[in-house]
């Protein structure tokens, strides 16, 4: 099918329009009937609520946790805000964990509207704080500790080095954020970068160690994930309407055929 950036407008009960932009892309046909996809989404949500919510001190409402069976949350004092999007994959699971210096010590605080992509790993010894609308691309690694001393490799450094990532930060593919770092609001960390020192607001950093390569214009408005999730209930209804329209012609037998004997058209 042809897909891309689109908008959906509903006028009454009978008329539905989709507009697809000129830069459309081709993707494999989704042969699932609507009821199958709906069942899968409900199961996915149940799994996250049943297994991942109890692993958190707090997991906010309206979360989207894709393939939650590939998301691991371990340790005490982990909070995740509302409208989080977390994407696990079998070859790139997401790992969020606190291994404190003593029982019930250490914490990870993740704000609202955060995106956590496949392969991300957030490991706290003492404290990691992540703000609202932070986006983490594939394979991002965040830690507040070296975990072993240079000369005593059986113990951690006694000093505490919290990590603070402020609102609207974008961490690029396989970026690493190391102990004691604060990253300022709206800043961007380039792909593959290693952040070892504080990053100011409104800059782009890149490299190993990461250095400022560009200043962002603080006068320009930055559209954030908070705006995208301003109406999470309405957003869910929008995508449900899209699914109903796109999948309405899919039959159960053709879907089963595509599972058993897929063709190049599937």
Order of alpha helices (4+ residues) and beta strands (2+ residues): beta-beta-beta-beta-alpha-beta-beta-beta-beta-beta-beta-beta-beta-beta-beta-beta-beta-beta-beta-beta-beta-beta-beta-beta-beta-alpha-alpha-alpha
